[in-house]
């Protein structure tokens, strides 16, 4: 596994985008295991990443037949999985000691589905860290069709921190 870079507060958005790509890299996240997100990762393109005014990650995603329901549209379970994955990466961007460096675990993932996205379409997902504390965080996600900007789904992702406790000297 390659060494994990750690962005600083002076990290440029281009460097942060590279760091987000690193977090999604199969060598880093051990994608030789066939995890829940492995069918989605190859179809993700990182568009931007920033820490200010709040940590935000924007990606595009190509909807393929393996992501579809029987109606030929982006499946709700695949949408939820993509939200889970991308909002977790957004939460990891600041890389503050003891603060969600490992991504945490989900306490709740609430998705609201508004419109379809047919196979062959591109969707844009924006994940924004709304609140983060020592033990809990909240990340919001919005997914829209690239073709017309129509929002297809939104989410709120409530996370619990799993980083080891900081040693007290």
Secondary structure, DSSP 8 states (H G I E B T S, - for coil): --------TT--HHHHHHHHHHHH-HHHHTTTS--TTHHHHTTEEEEEEE-SSS-EEEEEEE--GGGB-TTSBB-HHHHHHHHHHHHHHHHHTT-BTTBSTT--EEEEEEEEE-S--BTT-EEEEEEEEEEE-SSEEEEEEEEEETTT--EEEEEEEEEE--S------
